[in-house]
Amino acid sequence: MTPAGRAPAKAPAARILAHGLLAPALAGWITVRFGRDDTAARLAIAPAAFMASEWIRGWIFTGFPWNTIGTSQVPSSPLAGFAPVLGAYGVSLAAAGVAALLVALGRSLAMSPTRFTIFGVIAAMFAVGGALRTVTWTDPAGPPLTVALLQGDVPQGLKWRDDMRVATLLDYRRMIFDANAKVVVLPETALPEFFDRLPPDYVASLTDHARATGKEILLGTVERDATGPEDAYYNSVVRLGGSGPASYRKRHLVVFGEFIPPGFRWVYAFLKIPLGDMARGAARQPPIEAGGTRFAVAICYEDLFGEEMIDFLPDAQVLLNVSNMAWFGDSLAPEQHLQASQARALETGRWNRRHRGDRCARPRRVAAAWFHARYAGGERGASQGRDALRAFRQCALHPPRVRDAAPRVAARLSPVESSLYATPCRCRHSSSWS
């Protein structure tokens, strides 16, 4: 995200190589090294090795847990039922374990007691996972809440151009005024201007409208803090309305996309890319309350990190992710990110309202929640807060925090009843869902 309209790479080739290839290679090396020439030993070691490699991939070099084995099981596989108990990494372990057992079955077609035992273990894993999916771990907290996710349909290459700025601001204000919902959400960095440099009458008109109508507005913007020796910039979600101002500042920044690792500042000095080194928000931030509901806010790929999302629990009642998927064009990345969001909904037992924020260039599949998916029509949807009243605490498999570099075994609330609304998007030039 840059005012010049240029997009610094969010996942450079070297990082994709390190996270996507080296981690599985490490798992394979561990399996062969410690399993030696014993096939049974290798099959026993491989599931734990692959789960451990994903765990490491989730925190090394700030972490990039994209497309984990566990996430691939969400939402339809019975193995996804283990997510609220062990987290996504526990689902990875279960899936890798089933794969190893299937390989063991394929080694011989002869029927034997061992073969029947393997069949029984596989069946038991699927049965237990499927049974866990039917358990209700959280209870409704208050009445359903209407939420509108607004989409400006601004192409990424035009977003920060001066000749588009006024039109974008006016379009979003019109949509906010027209939205018939208690909470109105704009996507990541929706407004192409620093928040403190927005026209005062513009912000005042939004605030006055929100107070007059009882709405709460959550808008994606860039906050600037000029109190220090150098200006600090934050990728933020700001609340406007009767509850007063509040904001969430992104805390897990994208390497080379939003912050510069030590020793690489010369790269940005040479390329002259603005806003390439943003500031991190506080490690612990409270949920944002809007419409009487507490939202656990995640910006862009932050909801890949389950150990950070549980920081909001048990206070948060609904998960909210705002993104700008225009970076990824027509690739499969938006659907892959959707699965990660579904995994967070499973782990926490909360509705996940997810705003993709990309341009509606083509109709996309609507990946709905399984249990309570429903739509109020148009660009609105109803969400209901959840409280973990009957949930229990257990150990979850999560990576250590990069900041304190210490392993964390997190006590977390675990539900199975969870749903993920597909992101409704009503474009200016298209009425298709995206």
N, C-alpha and C positions, 0 to 999 in steps of 0.2 A: 504494500500500500504506500504509494508515494504521490505527493501533489503533482509531480510531473507526469503522472500517468504510467510510469514505468513500474514494472513489478519485479522486485528482486526475487531470485529463486528461493522458494520456500523449502525445497528439499533438494539441495545440490546433489550431483551424481555421486560424489564421494560419500555423502551421508547415506544415501540409498544403498550404496555398496556395503557400507559398514553395518548398517542395521538389517538390511534385507538378505544379505548373503553371508556375511562373516558369522553372524549369530547361529544360523543353522549349521554352518561349517564347523563351528566350535562344538555344537551338540554331536555332530557326527564323529568328530575326533575323540571326544570323551567316550562315546559309545564303543568305538573301535579300540581305544587305548586301554580301557578298563575291562571291556568284554573279551578282549584278545580273540582267540579263535573259537570261543564257545558261543554258538548261536543263541542258546537259551539265555546266557548271561547278557548278551547284547540286547536281546528283546526285553529283558528286565530293566536294563539301564536306560535304554533309549527314551522312554516316556519322560522320566525325570530329567534327563539331559536336555531334551527339547523344551520342557517347561522352564528349566533353569536358564536356558539361553534366551527365551522370551523375557523372563524376569530381568535379566541383565540388559537386554535391549530396551527395556522400559525405563532405564535410568542412566545408562552410560552416555556420555556426551549430551547430557540433559534429557535423554530419552526420546524414543520414537516408536511406541508400541502400536504401530499401524499394521492391520491385517494379522493379528495374532491367530493362532489355531483356535483358541477359545472363542474369539469373536466370530469366527466362521460358523460356529454352531448356533448363533443367535439369528432369528428368534425361534426357529421351528424345531430344531433337534431336541430330543428328550434330554440330551446331555446338558443343554442350557439350564436345566433345572438345578444344576450344581452351582450356578453363578451366585445366588444369594448366600450360599453356604461357604464357598471357597473363593469367590471372585472369579474373574475371567481367566486368571492363570490356573486356577483349579480346574476350570473347564478344559483348558489346554492339556492339563495332565490327564484328565479323563479321556479326551479324544485321542491323545497319543497312546494311551493305554489300550484303548479299543483297537487302534491300528496295529499295535504290536501283537495283540491277541489274534487278530485276523491273519497276520503273517504266520504266526505259529500254527494256525489251523491249516494254512495252505502248504505247509511243509510236508504234510502227508495226508493222503485220502483214506487211510485205513482207520476204521473205527476202533477206539480204545477208551479206557476210563479217563485218560488225560484229555482226550479230545472232547468227551462229554463234559468234563470239568470246565474246559475253556468256553464251550458253548454256554454253560450255566453262568459263568462269570460275566460274559458279554451281555447275556439276557438280563442279569441282575443289575448291571450298571445302567442299562437303558430303562429298566423298570423303576429303579430308585429315582433316577433323574426325572422320568415322567411323572412319578408320584409327587416329587417336590414341586413340580410346576403347578400342581393343583392346590397347593397350600396357600392360604391367605395369611400373610405376615403383617400387613398394615391395615389400618382402618381409615375411613374417610375423615377428613378434618374440615368441617364447614361445608357450605353448599357449593355446587359447581360454579366455576368462575369462567366468564367468557373472555377469551383472549384473541386479539386480532394481530396477525403477523403481516406487516405491510411490505410490499415489494415495489421499488421504484422503477425496475426494469431499465437500469442505466448500464450500458456496456462498460466493461472494465477500462477499455482504452479511452473512453470519453469522460470517465467519472470525475477526474480532477482538472479538466480543462476549464479555463476561465469562462468560456462562452456557455458552458453547461451548468455552472454553479447556481445561478439564480433560478433557472428552470427546475433544477433538482430540489432546491429548498422549497419552492412554491408547490411542487408536486407532492412532496411529503407532507407539507402543512395541510394541503387539501385532503389528502387521504386520512390524515389524523382527524381532521374535523368530521369527515364522513364516516369514520369507523364507528360501528355500533357495538362496542365492547367495553368491559370494565378496565381491561388492561390492553394497551396498544404498544406493540413492540416493533422497532425498526431494526434492520440488520446491522451487522458489524460495519463500523465507519460509514454509516449511511450518509451522513451530512458531510459534504466535501469542504470542510473548513474547521479550524480549531474551535473548540467549544467557546472559548473566551473571546473569539473574534467574530462569532455570529452576530448579526445585527441585533441590538438590544430589543428592538420592538418585535423581532421575530421570536426570540425566546419568551418574551413577555406575552405574546399572543398565544403561544402554546400553553404556557402556564395558566393564563387566565381561562382559556378554553377547558383545560383539564379540571380546574377547580369548579368552573360553572357546571360542567356535565358530570362530575364525579369520576372522571377517568384518571388513570395513572399512565404516564407515558414513559416507556423505557427506550431510549434511543442510543444507537451506536455512534460514537464520535471519538475524536482525539482530544484529550485534555492536555493542557499545557500548564506546567508549574514554573513560573518565572521567579520564584523566591530565592533560589540558590544561585551560586556563581555562574552556572550554565542552565539554560532552559531544559526542563525534563518533560518528555512527551509520554503519554499513557494511552494505550488502546483501551477505551472505557465504554461502559454502559451507564448512562446517566438517567436518573429518575426525575421527572417533572410532574407536579400535581399537588393535590391538597396535603399530602404527607410531608411535603417539603423536599428540598434537594437531597440527593444521595447518589453515590456512584460505586460501581465495582470496576477495579482496574486490573487488567490482565496481568497475571503473575507468572505464567509459564510461557515465555516468549520463544519464538521460532528462531533457531540458530541461523545466522546469515540473512534472515528475512526481517527480523525485528530487533536483534541485538548482535553485537560483534564480539566474538570470543577474544580473549586476551591474545595479543600478538598479530591480530588480523585487521587492526584499524586502518592500516595502510591501504587495504583493498578498497574500503569505502572512500578514503581520501582521494584515491586515484579515480574511482568511478564517479564520484560526486553524486551519490544517490542520497536524496534527502530522507529524513525520518528512518534511516537504516539502523539506528541505535536507540531504541526506545527504552524507557525506564520500566522496571518491574513494579507491579503493585505489591502491597503487603502480603506476606506469606499466609496470614490468617485474616480473612475478611468475612464479616457477617453476611447472611443472606439479605437480599434487597426485598423489602416488603412492599407489595403493590396490590391494591384491591383486596386488602385483608389477608393476603396469602404471601408466605415467605418463599422467595425464589432463590435457588442455588444457581448462580450465573456462571456460565463458562463461555469463553470467547474462542471461536475457531477450534483448534485441535485440543484445547484444554480438557475436553471431556474424554479424551483417550486415556487420561490418567486417573484411574479409579481411586487411587490412594489420596488424590487431591480432592476429588468430589466428595469423599466421605467426611472431609473437614467440615462441611456444611451441616452434617447430620448430628443430632436428630432434629435441629431447629428447622431446616428447610423442608418445605412441604411439596414443592414442585421443582423439577429441574428445568433450566432454560439455557439453551445453547443458541448463540447468534454467530453466524459465520458469513463469509463472503466466498461462496463456492465458484464465483466467476473465474478464480485463479485456475481452476481445473478444466475449464472448457467442457467438451463433451466426453471426457474420460469416465472411467468407472469410479473415480475417487469419491464423488458425492455419495454414491450408494455404499461404498466401503466405510465412509465416515458415518453414514446412517446406522450401519451395524454396530459401530462402537457406541453410538448414542443409545441404541437399544440395549446393549450390554450394561450401560450405566443405569438404565431404567430397571433392569432386572436385579442388579446388585442392590439398589436402594429402595425398590418398591415404590418409586414415585413416578408420576406422569412426567414425561420428558417433552416439553414444547420446544421444537427445534426449528430455527429460522435459517434456511439455507442462504438466503440473501443473494443468490446469483440471478443473472438475467434469464428470463424465461424464453430461451431460444427454441426449445422443442418440448413437447409433452414428455413427462417422465412417469415411470411407474410410481404409483402411490403405495408405499410400503406402510401398511397400517399396523396398529397394535392388535395383538390378539386378546382379548378379554373385553375391554370396554371401548373399543374404537367407535367414535361417532362424530359427526360433523354438524355444526349448526348452520352450515351453508355459507357460500361466498368465501370470504377471507377470514371468517371467524371459526373458532372451535371452543368447546367447553372442556375445561380441565378442573379436576377436583384435587385439593391438597390431601396428602396422606400423612398420618402420624404413625410412628412405629410403636403401637400400643401393645401388640402381642408378639413383636419380634424378639428374637433372642440375640445375644452377643456371642461372637465366636471369632477365631483368628482368621484373617484373610491373607491371601498371598499377594503381597504388593511390594514393589521395589522401594529401595531407600530413597530418601529425599536428596536431591542434588545439593541443596543448600547446606544441610547439616552432615551429609555424607555418612549417615548412620542408618543401619537397617531398621525398618519400622515394621513391627507386627501390630497391625491395627485392629482394635476392637470395633466391629462394625455392626450395624443393624441390617438384618438380612431378610428380604421379602422375596416372594416369588410372584405374587400378583403384581404385574407391572404392564404398562402399555406404553406405546410410543405413537403419538399422533404423527402421521405424515405431515409435512409442512405444506399447508395450503398457500397458494400464491396466486393472486389475481393480478395479472399484468395489465399495463395500460393498453397494449396492443393484442392481447390474447386472453381468452377466458379459460384457458386450459389450466388444470392443476399441474404444478411442477414439483 
